[in-house]
Amino acid sequence: MRVEGAWVLLLLAISVSSVPIDRKEVHQEVKDEEQVESMDTGLYYDRYLREVIEVLETDPHFREKLQTANTEDIKNGRLSKELDLVSHNVRTRLDELKRQEVSRLRMLLKAKLDSTNTQSLQMDHASLLKQFEHLDPNNQNAFEAKDLELLISTATKDLENYDAERHEEFKRYEMLKEHERREYLKGLDQEKREKEEQRMQELKNKHREHPKVNAPGSVAQLREVWEETDRLDPKEFNPKTFFKLHDTNEDGVLDEQELEALFTKELEKVYDPKNEEDDMMEMEEERLRMREHVMKNVDTNKDRLVSLDEFLKSTERKEFNTPKEWETLDAKPAYTEEELQRFEAELRDKEEELKRKEDTLRQEQELLKERGKALEAQRREYQQAVLEMSQRQKDQAAAEGQPPAGPQGELQFRPPQHEDKGKVAVVENVEDALVQNNLPAEPPQNLPTHT
């Protein structure tokens, strides 16, 4: 079992449907699996979301209900009620996943509080967990139906705003690039600036000189994929066959990733990673714009998936056979001059704030150095005082006739040297003493025995 294409509102791009084992080509199955595993919703709880789906997928009852559920069943929470019927083993694994997620969120909260120097011990972590909407914080140990319902609704809401956030991120990227270009030119003298401006304009013109780009989802664009990617006769183009060929996970719909794969040929006309003038960030923004264009015109029920019926109906429209030429990003800037000026003002404010923080840190560093020097001086004074006190104690002990003290103040007992010398002198002069006192050197022999 593995995560693949439906879960319409749970992932809006990823679903749970098994791949038939009788695939025509084994390497194609491996390729599909790698593609699925590399998908990322961009949500901060993406891993938790995927793991929950993988566990639920292992339950036959829930899987069967999922395959027969429609968009409304998932959206209104009716599917969440089926959680009560899954096996005990599945519930146990879901409980463990939730405990791990709660633990991860607690670590995130602690890191955030530590970074702001807030006393986390005084915080109510249960209350703080309520800011995360994808789980029930009131029950931190068990995964219940409410958790699944919250996970679905939160993922739906977050993913609906995801594309808008990506567009805004790209706009800021483009404004930063233009800002850096202008700042770079300001640092050059007149002659070098003119040469560099000319070089940049030549690169821009070179990028614009690309073949015609077909509108995504048009007959010309699809026929090109049919002929160059699928290697089929363009005269035999068939929309239904085309749909089935590119429904790579065979779940009956084209999801966002499967649609974006269809635009590669068109994007290669404009972008080449080997060319200095081609920006790969712009290529990904172009891919997103193409996908949104198709979804807007083909996805009639707005579930972010293209069904076979929706796809076939789109081929019957006038726009399918007579589309307008696709305008690439270079035809219109992503921002206005006013937006760029506001962005540059924001950058200046941030730079000034960083400078203030830098000055504050430098002052604190100097203060710490001064404190370090003061502490080192105090340490030396203390050591000198200890040495002087020790010397005074030794001098006082010597004056009072006490044994000298050791390094730790202990007494050191040693026999006086002059007594030893006196004993040696007595021993050495014993014969002289005998002579001086008219005593024989040896005791007399044959003395009478006393009885």
C-alpha positions as CSV (number, residue, x, y, z in Angstrom):
1,M,0.0,0.0,0.0
2,R,1.2,3.5,-0.7
3,V,-0.1,7.1,-1.0
4,E,-0.9,8.2,-4.5
5,G,-3.5,10.4,-6.1
6,A,-7.1,11.0,-4.5
7,W,-8.0,12.3,-1.0
8,V,-9.4,15.2,-2.8
9,L,-9.6,17.6,0.0
10,L,-7.2,16.0,2.4
11,L,-4.2,16.6,0.2
12,L,-5.9,18.3,-2.8
13,A,-3.2,16.7,-5.0
14,I,-2.5,13.4,-3.4
15,S,-4.8,10.4,-3.2
16,V,-5.0,6.9,-1.8
17,S,-5.4,4.4,-4.5
18,S,-3.4,1.3,-5.2
19,V,-1.5,0.8,-8.4
20,P,-2.5,-2.3,-10.3
21,I,0.3,-4.9,-10.3
22,D,-0.2,-5.7,-14.0
23,R,1.5,-2.5,-15.2
24,K,2.8,-2.8,-18.7
25,E,6.2,-1.6,-17.7
26,V,7.8,-2.2,-14.4
27,H,10.2,0.8,-14.6
28,Q,7.1,3.1,-15.1
29,E,5.7,1.9,-11.7
30,V,9.0,2.7,-10.0
31,K,9.1,6.1,-11.6
32,D,5.5,6.8,-10.5
33,E,6.4,5.8,-6.9
34,E,9.4,8.1,-6.9
35,Q,7.3,10.9,-8.1
36,V,4.7,10.4,-5.4
37,E,7.2,10.2,-2.6
38,S,8.9,13.4,-3.8
39,M,5.6,15.4,-3.6
40,D,5.4,17.9,-0.9
41,T,2.3,19.9,0.1
42,G,4.4,22.6,1.6
43,L,2.5,22.4,4.9
44,Y,4.4,22.5,8.2
45,Y,2.5,19.3,9.2
46,D,3.1,17.6,5.9
47,R,4.8,14.5,7.4
48,Y,2.0,14.0,10.0
49,L,-0.6,14.3,7.2
50,R,1.0,11.7,5.0
51,E,1.7,9.3,7.9
52,V,-2.0,9.4,8.9
53,I,-3.1,8.7,5.4
54,E,-0.7,5.8,5.0
55,V,-2.0,4.2,8.2
56,L,-5.6,4.7,7.3
57,E,-4.9,3.2,3.9
58,T,-4.0,-0.1,5.5
59,D,-7.6,-0.5,6.9
60,P,-9.8,-2.3,4.2
61,H,-13.0,-0.9,5.5
62,F,-11.8,2.7,5.6
63,R,-10.2,2.3,2.2
64,E,-13.4,1.1,0.7
65,K,-15.3,4.0,2.1
66,L,-12.7,6.4,0.8
67,Q,-12.9,5.0,-2.8
68,T,-16.7,5.5,-2.8
69,A,-16.7,8.9,-1.1
70,N,-17.3,12.1,-3.1
71,T,-15.9,15.6,-2.4
72,E,-18.8,16.6,-0.2
73,D,-18.5,13.5,2.0
74,I,-14.9,14.4,2.7
75,K,-15.5,18.1,3.1
76,N,-18.5,17.9,5.5
77,G,-16.8,15.4,7.8
78,R,-19.0,12.3,7.1
79,L,-15.9,10.3,6.1
80,S,-14.3,11.1,9.5
81,K,-17.1,9.2,11.3
82,E,-15.9,6.0,9.6
83,L,-12.8,6.2,11.9
84,D,-14.8,4.5,14.7
85,L,-15.0,1.3,12.6
86,V,-11.3,0.9,11.8
87,S,-9.3,-1.9,13.4
88,H,-7.7,-1.6,16.9
89,N,-4.2,-1.9,15.4
90,V,-4.9,1.1,13.1
91,R,-6.3,3.2,16.0
92,T,-3.2,2.3,18.1
93,R,-0.9,3.5,15.3
94,L,-2.9,6.7,14.9
95,D,-2.7,7.4,18.6
96,E,1.1,7.0,18.5
97,L,1.3,9.4,15.5
98,K,-0.7,12.0,17.3
99,R,1.5,11.8,20.4
100,Q,4.6,12.2,18.3
101,E,3.0,15.2,16.5
102,V,2.1,16.8,19.9
103,S,5.6,16.2,21.1
104,R,7.0,17.9,18.0
105,L,4.7,20.9,18.4
106,R,5.8,21.2,22.0
107,M,9.4,21.4,21.0
108,L,8.6,24.0,18.4
109,L,6.8,26.1,21.1
110,K,9.7,25.7,23.5
111,A,12.2,26.8,20.8
112,K,10.0,29.8,20.0
113,L,9.6,30.8,23.6
114,D,13.4,30.4,24.3
115,S,14.2,32.6,21.3
116,T,12.0,35.4,22.7
117,N,13.4,35.0,26.3
118,T,10.0,34.1,27.6
119,Q,9.7,32.0,30.7
120,S,8.2,28.8,29.3
121,L,7.7,27.3,32.7
122,Q,5.0,29.9,33.3
123,M,3.2,29.1,30.0
124,D,0.2,26.8,29.6
125,H,1.3,24.5,26.9
126,A,-2.2,23.1,26.5
127,S,-3.5,26.6,25.6
128,L,-0.5,27.2,23.3
129,L,-1.3,24.0,21.3
130,K,-4.7,25.5,20.4
131,Q,-3.0,27.7,17.8
132,F,-2.3,24.6,15.7
133,E,-5.6,23.8,14.0
134,H,-4.8,20.4,12.4
135,L,-5.4,18.4,15.6
136,D,-7.5,18.4,18.8
137,P,-5.3,19.9,21.6
138,N,-7.8,18.9,24.3
139,N,-7.0,15.2,23.7
140,Q,-3.3,14.8,23.3
141,N,-3.0,11.1,23.5
142,A,-5.7,9.6,21.3
143,F,-6.5,10.1,17.6
144,E,-10.3,10.6,17.3
145,A,-12.8,11.4,14.5
146,K,-12.5,15.1,15.4
147,D,-8.7,14.9,14.7
148,L,-9.4,13.6,11.2
149,E,-12.0,16.2,10.6
150,L,-9.7,19.0,11.7
151,L,-6.8,17.6,9.6
152,I,-9.0,17.6,6.5
153,S,-10.5,21.0,7.0
154,T,-7.2,22.7,7.9
155,A,-5.3,21.1,5.0
156,T,-8.1,22.2,2.6
157,K,-7.9,25.8,3.8
158,D,-4.1,26.0,3.9
159,L,-3.7,24.5,0.4
160,E,-6.3,26.8,-1.1
161,N,-4.0,29.7,0.0
162,Y,-0.8,27.9,-1.0
163,D,-0.7,29.1,-4.6
164,A,-1.3,32.7,-3.6
165,E,1.5,32.5,-1.2
166,R,3.8,31.1,-3.8
167,H,3.0,33.9,-6.2
168,E,3.7,36.5,-3.5
169,E,7.0,34.8,-2.7
170,F,8.0,34.9,-6.4
171,K,7.1,38.6,-6.6
172,R,9.4,39.3,-3.7
173,Y,12.1,37.2,-5.3
174,E,11.9,39.3,-8.5
175,M,11.9,42.6,-6.6
176,L,14.9,41.5,-4.6
177,K,16.7,40.6,-7.8
178,E,16.0,44.0,-9.4
179,H,17.0,45.8,-6.2
180,E,20.3,44.0,-6.2
181,R,20.8,44.7,-9.9
182,R,20.3,48.4,-9.3
183,E,22.6,48.5,-6.3
184,Y,25.3,46.7,-8.2
185,L,25.1,49.3,-11.1
186,K,25.3,52.2,-8.6
187,G,28.7,50.9,-7.5
188,L,30.2,51.1,-10.9
189,D,31.7,54.1,-12.7
190,Q,29.9,55.6,-15.7
191,E,31.8,53.6,-18.4
192,K,31.5,50.2,-16.6
193,R,27.8,50.9,-15.8
194,E,26.9,51.5,-19.4
195,K,28.7,48.3,-20.5
196,E,27.0,46.3,-17.9
197,E,23.6,47.7,-18.7
198,Q,24.1,46.9,-22.3
199,R,25.2,43.3,-21.4
200,M,22.1,42.8,-19.2
201,Q,19.8,44.1,-21.9
202,E,21.3,41.7,-24.5
203,L,20.7,38.8,-22.1
204,K,17.1,39.9,-21.6
205,N,16.5,40.2,-25.4
206,K,18.1,36.8,-25.9
207,H,15.7,35.2,-23.3
208,R,12.7,36.7,-25.1
209,E,13.8,35.2,-28.5
210,H,12.1,31.8,-28.0
211,P,9.7,29.8,-30.1
212,K,6.0,30.3,-29.8
213,V,4.6,28.8,-26.6
214,N,1.2,27.1,-27.0
215,A,-1.5,27.8,-24.5
216,P,-1.6,25.1,-21.8
217,G,-4.6,22.7,-22.3
218,S,-5.0,23.7,-26.0
219,V,-5.2,21.2,-28.8
220,A,-1.8,22.4,-30.1
221,Q,-0.1,21.9,-26.7
222,L,-1.7,18.5,-26.2
223,R,-0.8,17.3,-29.8
224,E,2.8,18.3,-29.2
225,V,3.0,16.1,-26.1
226,W,1.2,13.3,-28.0
227,E,3.8,13.4,-30.8
228,E,7.1,14.3,-29.0
229,T,6.6,12.7,-25.6
230,D,4.2,9.8,-26.3
231,R,5.7,9.2,-29.7
232,L,2.4,8.7,-31.4
233,D,1.1,9.8,-34.8
234,P,-0.3,13.3,-34.5
235,K,-3.1,12.5,-37.0
236,E,-4.4,9.8,-34.6
237,F,-4.7,12.2,-31.6
238,N,-7.5,11.1,-29.3
239,P,-8.4,13.1,-26.1
240,K,-9.7,10.1,-24.2
241,T,-6.6,8.0,-25.0
242,F,-4.4,11.0,-24.1
243,F,-6.1,11.3,-20.7
244,K,-5.6,7.7,-19.9
245,L,-2.0,7.8,-21.0
246,H,-1.2,10.7,-18.6
247,D,-3.3,9.5,-15.7
248,T,-0.1,7.8,-14.4
249,N,-1.6,6.4,-11.2
250,E,-4.8,5.3,-13.0
251,D,-7.1,6.8,-10.4
252,G,-9.4,8.3,-13.0
253,V,-8.4,11.9,-12.6
254,L,-5.5,14.2,-13.5
255,D,-4.1,15.8,-10.4
256,E,-2.0,18.9,-10.2
257,Q,1.3,17.1,-10.6
258,E,0.1,15.1,-13.6
259,L,-1.1,18.3,-15.2
260,E,2.2,20.1,-14.6
261,A,4.1,17.3,-16.2
262,L,2.3,18.0,-19.5
263,F,3.8,21.5,-19.6
264,T,7.5,20.5,-19.7
265,K,7.8,20.7,-23.5
266,E,6.5,24.2,-23.6
267,L,8.7,25.3,-20.7
268,E,11.8,23.9,-22.4
269,K,11.2,26.4,-25.3
270,V,11.8,29.3,-22.9
271,Y,14.1,28.0,-20.1
272,D,17.4,26.2,-20.3
273,P,19.4,25.8,-17.0
274,K,22.6,26.1,-19.1
275,N,21.8,29.6,-20.2
276,E,22.7,32.6,-18.1
277,E,19.7,34.5,-19.2
278,D,17.2,31.9,-18.0
279,D,16.1,31.8,-14.4
280,M,14.8,28.4,-13.1
281,M,12.7,30.2,-10.4
282,E,10.8,31.9,-13.2
283,M,10.3,28.6,-14.9
284,E,8.6,27.1,-11.9
285,E,6.4,30.2,-11.6
286,E,5.5,29.8,-15.3
287,R,4.6,26.1,-14.6
288,L,2.3,27.2,-11.8
289,R,0.6,29.8,-14.0
290,M,0.0,27.2,-16.7
291,R,-1.5,24.7,-14.2
292,E,-3.8,27.4,-12.8
293,H,-4.9,28.4,-16.3
294,V,-6.0,24.8,-17.0
295,M,-7.7,24.3,-13.7
296,K,-9.6,27.6,-14.2
297,N,-11.0,26.5,-17.6
298,V,-11.3,22.7,-17.1
299,D,-11.9,22.0,-13.4
300,T,-15.6,22.9,-13.3
301,N,-16.4,21.5,-9.8
302,K,-13.3,23.2,-8.3
303,D,-12.0,20.1,-6.5
304,R,-8.5,20.7,-8.0
305,L,-8.7,17.5,-10.0
306,V,-9.6,17.1,-13.6
307,S,-11.9,14.1,-14.3
308,L,-12.2,12.4,-17.6
309,D,-15.6,14.0,-18.2
310,E,-14.3,17.5,-17.4
311,F,-11.3,16.9,-19.7
312,L,-13.5,15.7,-22.7
313,K,-15.9,18.6,-22.3
314,S,-13.0,21.1,-22.4
315,T,-11.9,19.7,-25.8
316,E,-15.3,20.5,-27.2
317,R,-15.0,24.3,-26.5
318,K,-14.0,26.8,-29.0
319,E,-11.0,27.9,-27.0
320,F,-9.5,24.4,-27.2
321,N,-9.1,24.6,-31.0
322,T,-8.5,28.4,-31.4
323,P,-6.6,29.5,-28.3
324,K,-4.6,32.7,-27.8
325,E,-0.8,32.5,-27.7
326,W,0.5,32.1,-24.2
327,E,2.2,35.2,-22.8
328,T,5.2,34.2,-20.8
329,L,6.4,36.1,-17.7
330,D,8.8,38.3,-19.7
331,A,5.8,39.9,-21.4
332,K,4.7,41.6,-18.2
333,P,6.7,42.3,-15.0
334,A,5.6,40.6,-11.8
335,Y,5.5,43.9,-9.9
336,T,4.9,47.6,-10.3
337,E,7.4,50.4,-9.7
338,E,5.4,51.5,-6.6
339,E,5.6,47.9,-5.2
340,L,9.3,47.9,-5.8
341,Q,9.7,51.2,-4.0
342,R,7.8,49.9,-1.0
343,F,9.8,46.7,-1.0
344,E,13.1,48.7,-1.0
345,A,11.8,50.9,1.8
346,E,11.1,47.7,3.8
347,L,14.6,46.4,3.1
348,R,16.1,49.7,4.3
349,D,14.1,49.5,7.5
350,K,15.3,45.9,8.1
351,E,18.9,46.9,7.3
352,E,18.6,49.8,9.9
353,E,17.1,47.4,12.4
354,L,19.9,44.9,11.8
355,K,22.5,47.7,12.2
356,R,20.9,48.7,15.5
357,K,21.0,45.1,16.7
358,E,24.6,44.8,15.5
359,D,25.6,47.9,17.5
360,T,23.8,46.6,20.5
361,L,25.6,43.3,20.3
362,R,28.9,45.0,19.8
363,Q,28.4,47.2,22.9
364,E,27.4,44.1,24.9
365,Q,30.5,42.3,23.6
366,E,32.7,45.3,24.7
367,L,31.0,45.3,28.1
368,L,31.6,41.6,28.5
369,K,35.3,42.1,27.7
370,E,35.5,44.8,30.3
371,R,33.8,42.6,32.8
372,G,36.1,39.8,31.9
373,K,39.2,42.0,32.5
374,A,37.8,43.1,35.8
375,L,37.1,39.5,36.9
376,E,40.7,38.6,35.9
377,A,42.1,41.4,37.9
378,Q,40.0,40.3,40.9
379,R,41.2,36.8,40.5
380,R,44.8,37.9,40.5
381,E,44.3,40.1,43.6
382,Y,42.7,37.1,45.4
383,Q,45.6,34.8,44.5
384,Q,48.1,37.4,45.7
385,A,46.1,37.8,49.0
386,V,46.1,34.1,49.5
387,L,49.8,33.8,49.0
388,E,50.5,36.7,51.4
389,M,48.3,35.2,54.0
390,S,50.0,31.8,53.7
391,Q,53.4,33.5,54.0
392,R,52.3,35.3,57.2
393,Q,51.0,32.1,58.7
394,K,54.4,30.4,58.0
395,D,56.4,33.3,59.5
396,Q,54.1,33.4,62.6
397,A,54.5,29.6,63.1
398,A,58.3,29.9,62.8
399,A,58.4,32.6,65.4
400,E,56.3,30.6,67.9
401,G,58.4,27.5,67.3
402,Q,55.7,25.5,65.7
403,P,56.4,23.0,63.0
404,P,56.3,24.5,59.5
405,A,53.0,24.3,57.7
406,G,52.6,22.6,54.3
407,P,50.9,24.0,51.2
408,Q,47.4,23.2,52.5
409,G,48.2,24.5,56.0
410,E,49.0,21.0,57.4
411,L,51.8,20.7,60.0
412,Q,55.1,19.1,58.9
413,F,57.1,17.3,61.6
414,R,60.8,16.7,61.1
415,P,63.5,15.7,63.7
416,P,65.7,18.6,64.5
417,Q,69.0,18.3,62.7
418,H,71.2,19.6,65.6
419,E,70.2,16.7,67.9
420,D,71.3,14.2,65.3
421,K,74.6,16.0,64.9
422,G,75.2,16.0,68.7
423,K,74.7,12.3,68.9
424,V,77.1,11.7,66.1
425,A,79.6,13.9,67.9
426,V,79.3,11.8,71.1
427,V,79.8,8.6,69.2
428,E,82.8,9.8,67.3
429,N,84.6,11.1,70.5
430,V,83.9,8.1,72.8
431,E,87.5,6.8,72.7
432,D,88.9,10.2,73.6
433,A,86.6,10.4,76.5
434,L,87.8,7.0,77.7
435,V,91.4,8.1,77.6
436,Q,90.6,11.4,79.3
437,N,89.0,9.5,82.2
438,N,91.8,6.9,82.5
439,L,89.4,4.1,81.6
440,P,90.5,1.1,79.8
441,A,89.5,0.7,76.2
442,E,88.4,-2.9,77.0
443,P,86.6,-4.2,80.1
444,P,89.0,-6.2,82.5
445,Q,89.2,-10.0,82.2
446,N,88.8,-12.7,84.9
447,L,86.9,-10.7,87.3
448,P,85.7,-12.6,90.4
449,T,82.3,-14.2,90.2
450,H,79.8,-13.1,92.7
451,T,77.7,-15.7,94.3
